[in-house]
Amino acid sequence: MVFLLLAQALAAEPVITAQTDGSIVGTTAIAASPEAVRALLADPVACGTLSPDILSVTVTPAGKCSMVDVVSRGAWNPLKWRSLRCPTADGWRDDLVSSDDLQAMHSEWHVVAAADGTTTVEYRTNTQVSLAGVPASLIHQGMMQSAKTTLVRLVERVVP
């Protein structure tokens, strides 16, 4: 029990920032090995369930990549999209393939071992959603909160 509390205390609160291009960048340090973090993030379904907004994720292998069909909460109706998720040198990236609900979507996960023995995780996303009647600032604020919750859940799942 003491180890669990210590491990959670060593995990830094995620820092979420908005970039001038509309991207949201979240970073956190996790008291776990990069391999443990990558093991969870390698599974597109498990990774998708980190977000509080994702309702379902369906995966179809596509060579070294995966075609990922996602349904998430929307303001009035669920949002649906298909992305291509591919491994990178230090994580994964998702790029929008098709959607009637999103104009653009790109996200990246970067997982790097830190000198202090923790693992630094960066989650970067830029999603353009068009919801009639909903101010863009409200949508952006919701996405920032979702990014933070996603990183908090990652820590909770990786740190035993």
PyMOL commands that place a pseudoatom at each C-alpha (Angstrom):
pseudoatom trace, name=CA, resn=MET, resi=1, chain=A, elem=C, hetatm=0, pos=[0.000, 0.000, 0.000]
pseudoatom trace, name=CA, resn=VAL, resi=2, chain=A, elem=C, hetatm=0, pos=[2.833, 2.415, 0.849]
pseudoatom trace, name=CA, resn=PHE, resi=3, chain=A, elem=C, hetatm=0, pos=[4.515, 1.598, -2.483]
pseudoatom trace, name=CA, resn=LEU, resi=4, chain=A, elem=C, hetatm=0, pos=[1.276, 2.379, -4.355]
pseudoatom trace, name=CA, resn=LEU, resi=5, chain=A, elem=C, hetatm=0, pos=[0.962, 5.763, -2.651]
pseudoatom trace, name=CA, resn=LEU, resi=6, chain=A, elem=C, hetatm=0, pos=[4.625, 6.527, -3.292]
pseudoatom trace, name=CA, resn=ALA, resi=7, chain=A, elem=C, hetatm=0, pos=[4.368, 5.568, -6.972]
pseudoatom trace, name=CA, resn=GLN, resi=8, chain=A, elem=C, hetatm=0, pos=[1.296, 7.728, -7.446]
pseudoatom trace, name=CA, resn=ALA, resi=9, chain=A, elem=C, hetatm=0, pos=[2.979, 10.641, -5.669]
pseudoatom trace, name=CA, resn=LEU, resi=10, chain=A, elem=C, hetatm=0, pos=[5.983, 10.322, -7.985]
pseudoatom trace, name=CA, resn=ALA, resi=11, chain=A, elem=C, hetatm=0, pos=[3.706, 10.645, -11.007]
pseudoatom trace, name=CA, resn=ALA, resi=12, chain=A, elem=C, hetatm=0, pos=[3.534, 14.323, -11.816]
pseudoatom trace, name=CA, resn=GLU, resi=13, chain=A, elem=C, hetatm=0, pos=[0.218, 16.010, -12.436]
pseudoatom trace, name=CA, resn=PRO, resi=14, chain=A, elem=C, hetatm=0, pos=[-0.183, 16.305, -16.224]
pseudoatom trace, name=CA, resn=VAL, resi=15, chain=A, elem=C, hetatm=0, pos=[0.649, 19.682, -17.711]
pseudoatom trace, name=CA, resn=ILE, resi=16, chain=A, elem=C, hetatm=0, pos=[-1.707, 20.645, -20.535]
pseudoatom trace, name=CA, resn=THR, resi=17, chain=A, elem=C, hetatm=0, pos=[-0.947, 23.519, -22.897]
pseudoatom trace, name=CA, resn=ALA, resi=18, chain=A, elem=C, hetatm=0, pos=[-2.689, 25.008, -25.918]
pseudoatom trace, name=CA, resn=GLN, resi=19, chain=A, elem=C, hetatm=0, pos=[-0.486, 25.749, -28.910]
pseudoatom trace, name=CA, resn=THR, resi=20, chain=A, elem=C, hetatm=0, pos=[-0.989, 28.609, -31.366]
pseudoatom trace, name=CA, resn=ASP, resi=21, chain=A, elem=C, hetatm=0, pos=[-1.847, 26.138, -34.159]
pseudoatom trace, name=CA, resn=GLY, resi=22, chain=A, elem=C, hetatm=0, pos=[-4.786, 24.776, -32.108]
pseudoatom trace, name=CA, resn=SER, resi=23, chain=A, elem=C, hetatm=0, pos=[-2.926, 21.687, -30.902]
pseudoatom trace, name=CA, resn=ILE, resi=24, chain=A, elem=C, hetatm=0, pos=[-3.195, 20.536, -27.323]
pseudoatom trace, name=CA, resn=VAL, resi=25, chain=A, elem=C, hetatm=0, pos=[-0.053, 19.122, -25.731]
pseudoatom trace, name=CA, resn=GLY, resi=26, chain=A, elem=C, hetatm=0, pos=[-0.115, 17.166, -22.496]
pseudoatom trace, name=CA, resn=THR, resi=27, chain=A, elem=C, hetatm=0, pos=[2.928, 15.850, -20.671]
pseudoatom trace, name=CA, resn=THR, resi=28, chain=A, elem=C, hetatm=0, pos=[3.401, 13.812, -17.535]
pseudoatom trace, name=CA, resn=ALA, resi=29, chain=A, elem=C, hetatm=0, pos=[6.068, 11.795, -15.760]
pseudoatom trace, name=CA, resn=ILE, resi=30, chain=A, elem=C, hetatm=0, pos=[5.159, 8.251, -14.763]
pseudoatom trace, name=CA, resn=ALA, resi=31, chain=A, elem=C, hetatm=0, pos=[6.925, 6.139, -12.141]
pseudoatom trace, name=CA, resn=ALA, resi=32, chain=A, elem=C, hetatm=0, pos=[7.058, 3.147, -14.469]
pseudoatom trace, name=CA, resn=SER, resi=33, chain=A, elem=C, hetatm=0, pos=[9.306, 1.826, -17.203]
pseudoatom trace, name=CA, resn=PRO, resi=34, chain=A, elem=C, hetatm=0, pos=[8.871, 2.977, -20.797]
pseudoatom trace, name=CA, resn=GLU, resi=35, chain=A, elem=C, hetatm=0, pos=[8.091, -0.658, -21.667]
pseudoatom trace, name=CA, resn=ALA, resi=36, chain=A, elem=C, hetatm=0, pos=[5.140, -0.709, -19.250]
pseudoatom trace, name=CA, resn=VAL, resi=37, chain=A, elem=C, hetatm=0, pos=[3.762, 2.502, -20.728]
pseudoatom trace, name=CA, resn=ARG, resi=38, chain=A, elem=C, hetatm=0, pos=[4.292, 1.314, -24.301]
pseudoatom trace, name=CA, resn=ALA, resi=39, chain=A, elem=C, hetatm=0, pos=[2.587, -2.008, -23.531]
pseudoatom trace, name=CA, resn=LEU, resi=40, chain=A, elem=C, hetatm=0, pos=[-0.646, -0.206, -22.696]
pseudoatom trace, name=CA, resn=LEU, resi=41, chain=A, elem=C, hetatm=0, pos=[-0.419, 2.375, -25.489]
pseudoatom trace, name=CA, resn=ALA, resi=42, chain=A, elem=C, hetatm=0, pos=[0.381, -0.308, -28.084]
pseudoatom trace, name=CA, resn=ASP, resi=43, chain=A, elem=C, hetatm=0, pos=[-3.214, -1.549, -27.896]
pseudoatom trace, name=CA, resn=PRO, resi=44, chain=A, elem=C, hetatm=0, pos=[-5.472, 0.934, -29.752]
pseudoatom trace, name=CA, resn=VAL, resi=45, chain=A, elem=C, hetatm=0, pos=[-8.544, -0.239, -27.834]
pseudoatom trace, name=CA, resn=ALA, resi=46, chain=A, elem=C, hetatm=0, pos=[-6.875, 0.129, -24.416]
pseudoatom trace, name=CA, resn=CYS, resi=47, chain=A, elem=C, hetatm=0, pos=[-5.432, 3.468, -25.490]
pseudoatom trace, name=CA, resn=GLY, resi=48, chain=A, elem=C, hetatm=0, pos=[-8.866, 4.656, -26.646]
pseudoatom trace, name=CA, resn=THR, resi=49, chain=A, elem=C, hetatm=0, pos=[-10.478, 3.767, -23.335]
pseudoatom trace, name=CA, resn=LEU, resi=50, chain=A, elem=C, hetatm=0, pos=[-8.137, 6.208, -21.582]
pseudoatom trace, name=CA, resn=SER, resi=51, chain=A, elem=C, hetatm=0, pos=[-10.254, 9.075, -22.916]
pseudoatom trace, name=CA, resn=PRO, resi=52, chain=A, elem=C, hetatm=0, pos=[-13.470, 9.788, -21.028]
pseudoatom trace, name=CA, resn=ASP, resi=53, chain=A, elem=C, hetatm=0, pos=[-15.153, 10.692, -24.328]
pseudoatom trace, name=CA, resn=ILE, resi=54, chain=A, elem=C, hetatm=0, pos=[-14.546, 7.496, -26.310]
pseudoatom trace, name=CA, resn=LEU, resi=55, chain=A, elem=C, hetatm=0, pos=[-17.552, 5.195, -26.505]
pseudoatom trace, name=CA, resn=SER, resi=56, chain=A, elem=C, hetatm=0, pos=[-16.095, 2.473, -28.739]
pseudoatom trace, name=CA, resn=VAL, resi=57, chain=A, elem=C, hetatm=0, pos=[-12.962, 1.547, -30.667]
pseudoatom trace, name=CA, resn=THR, resi=58, chain=A, elem=C, hetatm=0, pos=[-12.726, -1.078, -33.416]
pseudoatom trace, name=CA, resn=VAL, resi=59, chain=A, elem=C, hetatm=0, pos=[-9.365, -2.051, -34.886]
pseudoatom trace, name=CA, resn=THR, resi=60, chain=A, elem=C, hetatm=0, pos=[-8.451, -3.607, -38.241]
pseudoatom trace, name=CA, resn=PRO, resi=61, chain=A, elem=C, hetatm=0, pos=[-4.803, -4.496, -38.894]
pseudoatom trace, name=CA, resn=ALA, resi=62, chain=A, elem=C, hetatm=0, pos=[-3.234, -2.612, -41.818]
pseudoatom trace, name=CA, resn=GLY, resi=63, chain=A, elem=C, hetatm=0, pos=[0.331, -3.875, -42.202]
pseudoatom trace, name=CA, resn=LYS, resi=64, chain=A, elem=C, hetatm=0, pos=[2.493, -2.360, -39.448]
pseudoatom trace, name=CA, resn=CYS, resi=65, chain=A, elem=C, hetatm=0, pos=[-0.340, 0.081, -38.756]
pseudoatom trace, name=CA, resn=SER, resi=66, chain=A, elem=C, hetatm=0, pos=[-3.967, -0.236, -37.666]
pseudoatom trace, name=CA, resn=MET, resi=67, chain=A, elem=C, hetatm=0, pos=[-7.143, 1.218, -39.115]
pseudoatom trace, name=CA, resn=VAL, resi=68, chain=A, elem=C, hetatm=0, pos=[-9.059, 2.476, -36.083]
pseudoatom trace, name=CA, resn=ASP, resi=69, chain=A, elem=C, hetatm=0, pos=[-12.796, 3.235, -36.103]
pseudoatom trace, name=CA, resn=VAL, resi=70, chain=A, elem=C, hetatm=0, pos=[-13.820, 5.420, -33.166]
pseudoatom trace, name=CA, resn=VAL, resi=71, chain=A, elem=C, hetatm=0, pos=[-17.145, 6.600, -31.748]
pseudoatom trace, name=CA, resn=SER, resi=72, chain=A, elem=C, hetatm=0, pos=[-17.002, 9.360, -29.151]
pseudoatom trace, name=CA, resn=ARG, resi=73, chain=A, elem=C, hetatm=0, pos=[-19.393, 11.592, -27.274]
pseudoatom trace, name=CA, resn=GLY, resi=74, chain=A, elem=C, hetatm=0, pos=[-20.579, 14.652, -29.150]
pseudoatom trace, name=CA, resn=ALA, resi=75, chain=A, elem=C, hetatm=0, pos=[-22.648, 17.627, -28.053]
pseudoatom trace, name=CA, resn=TRP, resi=76, chain=A, elem=C, hetatm=0, pos=[-25.886, 16.090, -29.376]
pseudoatom trace, name=CA, resn=ASN, resi=77, chain=A, elem=C, hetatm=0, pos=[-24.930, 12.942, -31.263]
pseudoatom trace, name=CA, resn=PRO, resi=78, chain=A, elem=C, hetatm=0, pos=[-21.908, 10.652, -31.178]
pseudoatom trace, name=CA, resn=LEU, resi=79, chain=A, elem=C, hetatm=0, pos=[-18.962, 11.627, -33.378]
pseudoatom trace, name=CA, resn=LYS, resi=80, chain=A, elem=C, hetatm=0, pos=[-17.451, 8.974, -35.649]
pseudoatom trace, name=CA, resn=TRP, resi=81, chain=A, elem=C, hetatm=0, pos=[-14.153, 8.786, -37.464]
pseudoatom trace, name=CA, resn=ARG, resi=82, chain=A, elem=C, hetatm=0, pos=[-11.581, 6.435, -38.936]
pseudoatom trace, name=CA, resn=SER, resi=83, chain=A, elem=C, hetatm=0, pos=[-7.879, 6.981, -38.418]
pseudoatom trace, name=CA, resn=LEU, resi=84, chain=A, elem=C, hetatm=0, pos=[-4.672, 5.266, -39.416]
pseudoatom trace, name=CA, resn=ARG, resi=85, chain=A, elem=C, hetatm=0, pos=[-2.570, 4.507, -36.321]
pseudoatom trace, name=CA, resn=CYS, resi=86, chain=A, elem=C, hetatm=0, pos=[1.091, 3.739, -36.888]
pseudoatom trace, name=CA, resn=PRO, resi=87, chain=A, elem=C, hetatm=0, pos=[4.102, 3.175, -34.635]
pseudoatom trace, name=CA, resn=THR, resi=88, chain=A, elem=C, hetatm=0, pos=[6.849, 5.816, -34.579]
pseudoatom trace, name=CA, resn=ALA, resi=89, chain=A, elem=C, hetatm=0, pos=[10.379, 5.735, -33.187]
pseudoatom trace, name=CA, resn=ASP, resi=90, chain=A, elem=C, hetatm=0, pos=[9.147, 6.692, -29.701]
pseudoatom trace, name=CA, resn=GLY, resi=91, chain=A, elem=C, hetatm=0, pos=[5.376, 6.088, -29.754]
pseudoatom trace, name=CA, resn=TRP, resi=92, chain=A, elem=C, hetatm=0, pos=[2.404, 6.224, -32.109]
pseudoatom trace, name=CA, resn=ARG, resi=93, chain=A, elem=C, hetatm=0, pos=[0.611, 8.629, -34.384]
pseudoatom trace, name=CA, resn=ASP, resi=94, chain=A, elem=C, hetatm=0, pos=[-2.986, 8.749, -35.591]
pseudoatom trace, name=CA, resn=ASP, resi=95, chain=A, elem=C, hetatm=0, pos=[-4.108, 10.555, -38.725]
pseudoatom trace, name=CA, resn=LEU, resi=96, chain=A, elem=C, hetatm=0, pos=[-7.674, 11.080, -39.874]
pseudoatom trace, name=CA, resn=VAL, resi=97, chain=A, elem=C, hetatm=0, pos=[-8.703, 8.920, -42.823]
pseudoatom trace, name=CA, resn=SER, resi=98, chain=A, elem=C, hetatm=0, pos=[-12.414, 9.746, -42.966]
pseudoatom trace, name=CA, resn=SER, resi=99, chain=A, elem=C, hetatm=0, pos=[-15.207, 11.343, -40.963]
pseudoatom trace, name=CA, resn=ASP, resi=100, chain=A, elem=C, hetatm=0, pos=[-18.434, 13.244, -41.455]
pseudoatom trace, name=CA, resn=ASP, resi=101, chain=A, elem=C, hetatm=0, pos=[-17.909, 14.866, -38.037]
pseudoatom trace, name=CA, resn=LEU, resi=102, chain=A, elem=C, hetatm=0, pos=[-14.240, 15.912, -37.982]
pseudoatom trace, name=CA, resn=GLN, resi=103, chain=A, elem=C, hetatm=0, pos=[-12.539, 18.256, -40.397]
pseudoatom trace, name=CA, resn=ALA, resi=104, chain=A, elem=C, hetatm=0, pos=[-9.062, 17.257, -39.247]
pseudoatom trace, name=CA, resn=MET, resi=105, chain=A, elem=C, hetatm=0, pos=[-7.454, 15.026, -36.619]
pseudoatom trace, name=CA, resn=HIS, resi=106, chain=A, elem=C, hetatm=0, pos=[-3.859, 14.214, -35.848]
pseudoatom trace, name=CA, resn=SER, resi=107, chain=A, elem=C, hetatm=0, pos=[-2.490, 12.862, -32.583]
pseudoatom trace, name=CA, resn=GLU, resi=108, chain=A, elem=C, hetatm=0, pos=[0.852, 11.594, -31.345]
pseudoatom trace, name=CA, resn=TRP, resi=109, chain=A, elem=C, hetatm=0, pos=[2.092, 9.725, -28.291]
pseudoatom trace, name=CA, resn=HIS, resi=110, chain=A, elem=C, hetatm=0, pos=[5.771, 10.060, -27.342]
pseudoatom trace, name=CA, resn=VAL, resi=111, chain=A, elem=C, hetatm=0, pos=[7.226, 7.795, -24.621]
pseudoatom trace, name=CA, resn=VAL, resi=112, chain=A, elem=C, hetatm=0, pos=[10.768, 8.526, -23.423]
pseudoatom trace, name=CA, resn=ALA, resi=113, chain=A, elem=C, hetatm=0, pos=[12.843, 7.247, -20.502]
pseudoatom trace, name=CA, resn=ALA, resi=114, chain=A, elem=C, hetatm=0, pos=[13.838, 10.109, -18.198]
pseudoatom trace, name=CA, resn=ALA, resi=115, chain=A, elem=C, hetatm=0, pos=[17.187, 10.396, -16.414]
pseudoatom trace, name=CA, resn=ASP, resi=116, chain=A, elem=C, hetatm=0, pos=[15.496, 10.169, -12.997]
pseudoatom trace, name=CA, resn=GLY, resi=117, chain=A, elem=C, hetatm=0, pos=[14.104, 6.692, -13.732]
pseudoatom trace, name=CA, resn=THR, resi=118, chain=A, elem=C, hetatm=0, pos=[10.592, 7.849, -14.598]
pseudoatom trace, name=CA, resn=THR, resi=119, chain=A, elem=C, hetatm=0, pos=[9.041, 7.815, -18.050]
pseudoatom trace, name=CA, resn=THR, resi=120, chain=A, elem=C, hetatm=0, pos=[8.036, 11.036, -19.739]
pseudoatom trace, name=CA, resn=VAL, resi=121, chain=A, elem=C, hetatm=0, pos=[4.878, 10.814, -21.831]
pseudoatom trace, name=CA, resn=GLU, resi=122, chain=A, elem=C, hetatm=0, pos=[3.761, 13.494, -24.257]
pseudoatom trace, name=CA, resn=TYR, resi=123, chain=A, elem=C, hetatm=0, pos=[0.313, 13.375, -25.833]
pseudoatom trace, name=CA, resn=ARG, resi=124, chain=A, elem=C, hetatm=0, pos=[-0.195, 15.848, -28.675]
pseudoatom trace, name=CA, resn=THR, resi=125, chain=A, elem=C, hetatm=0, pos=[-3.499, 16.225, -30.500]
pseudoatom trace, name=CA, resn=ASN, resi=126, chain=A, elem=C, hetatm=0, pos=[-5.036, 18.594, -33.004]
pseudoatom trace, name=CA, resn=THR, resi=127, chain=A, elem=C, hetatm=0, pos=[-8.673, 17.863, -33.739]
pseudoatom trace, name=CA, resn=GLN, resi=128, chain=A, elem=C, hetatm=0, pos=[-10.976, 20.152, -35.669]
pseudoatom trace, name=CA, resn=VAL, resi=129, chain=A, elem=C, hetatm=0, pos=[-14.640, 19.497, -34.918]
pseudoatom trace, name=CA, resn=SER, resi=130, chain=A, elem=C, hetatm=0, pos=[-17.481, 21.479, -36.396]
pseudoatom trace, name=CA, resn=LEU, resi=131, chain=A, elem=C, hetatm=0, pos=[-20.531, 21.512, -34.140]
pseudoatom trace, name=CA, resn=ALA, resi=132, chain=A, elem=C, hetatm=0, pos=[-23.118, 24.072, -35.177]
pseudoatom trace, name=CA, resn=GLY, resi=133, chain=A, elem=C, hetatm=0, pos=[-24.076, 26.329, -32.300]
pseudoatom trace, name=CA, resn=VAL, resi=134, chain=A, elem=C, hetatm=0, pos=[-21.174, 25.306, -30.050]
pseudoatom trace, name=CA, resn=PRO, resi=135, chain=A, elem=C, hetatm=0, pos=[-18.439, 27.941, -29.614]
pseudoatom trace, name=CA, resn=ALA, resi=136, chain=A, elem=C, hetatm=0, pos=[-14.981, 26.775, -30.700]
pseudoatom trace, name=CA, resn=SER, resi=137, chain=A, elem=C, hetatm=0, pos=[-13.577, 27.936, -27.340]
pseudoatom trace, name=CA, resn=LEU, resi=138, chain=A, elem=C, hetatm=0, pos=[-15.944, 25.586, -25.494]
pseudoatom trace, name=CA, resn=ILE, resi=139, chain=A, elem=C, hetatm=0, pos=[-14.945, 22.668, -27.726]
pseudoatom trace, name=CA, resn=HIS, resi=140, chain=A, elem=C, hetatm=0, pos=[-11.241, 23.459, -27.199]
pseudoatom trace, name=CA, resn=GLN, resi=141, chain=A, elem=C, hetatm=0, pos=[-11.663, 23.674, -23.407]
pseudoatom trace, name=CA, resn=GLY, resi=142, chain=A, elem=C, hetatm=0, pos=[-13.402, 20.283, -23.415]
pseudoatom trace, name=CA, resn=MET, resi=143, chain=A, elem=C, hetatm=0, pos=[-10.559, 18.780, -25.437]
pseudoatom trace, name=CA, resn=MET, resi=144, chain=A, elem=C, hetatm=0, pos=[-7.988, 20.175, -23.004]
pseudoatom trace, name=CA, resn=GLN, resi=145, chain=A, elem=C, hetatm=0, pos=[-9.826, 18.582, -20.073]
pseudoatom trace, name=CA, resn=SER, resi=146, chain=A, elem=C, hetatm=0, pos=[-10.129, 15.314, -21.978]
pseudoatom trace, name=CA, resn=ALA, resi=147, chain=A, elem=C, hetatm=0, pos=[-6.357, 15.296, -22.663]
pseudoatom trace, name=CA, resn=LYS, resi=148, chain=A, elem=C, hetatm=0, pos=[-5.657, 15.807, -18.962]
pseudoatom trace, name=CA, resn=THR, resi=149, chain=A, elem=C, hetatm=0, pos=[-8.050, 13.030, -17.928]
pseudoatom trace, name=CA, resn=THR, resi=150, chain=A, elem=C, hetatm=0, pos=[-6.512, 10.729, -20.547]
pseudoatom trace, name=CA, resn=LEU, resi=151, chain=A, elem=C, hetatm=0, pos=[-3.036, 11.205, -19.057]
pseudoatom trace, name=CA, resn=VAL, resi=152, chain=A, elem=C, hetatm=0, pos=[-4.300, 10.787, -15.482]
pseudoatom trace, name=CA, resn=ARG, resi=153, chain=A, elem=C, hetatm=0, pos=[-5.973, 7.503, -16.479]
pseudoatom trace, name=CA, resn=LEU, resi=154, chain=A, elem=C, hetatm=0, pos=[-2.773, 6.366, -18.193]
pseudoatom trace, name=CA, resn=VAL, resi=155, chain=A, elem=C, hetatm=0, pos=[-0.872, 6.867, -14.940]
pseudoatom trace, name=CA, resn=GLU, resi=156, chain=A, elem=C, hetatm=0, pos=[-3.575, 5.026, -12.954]
pseudoatom trace, name=CA, resn=ARG, resi=157, chain=A, elem=C, hetatm=0, pos=[-3.458, 2.036, -15.308]
pseudoatom trace, name=CA, resn=VAL, resi=158, chain=A, elem=C, hetatm=0, pos=[0.307, 1.777, -15.654]
pseudoatom trace, name=CA, resn=VAL, resi=159, chain=A, elem=C, hetatm=0, pos=[1.262, 2.376, -12.013]
pseudoatom trace, name=CA, resn=PRO, resi=160, chain=A, elem=C, hetatm=0, pos=[-0.004, -0.649, -10.064]
for i in range(1, 160): cmd.bond("trace and resi %d" % i, "trace and resi %d" % (i + 1))
show_as sticks, trace
zoom trace
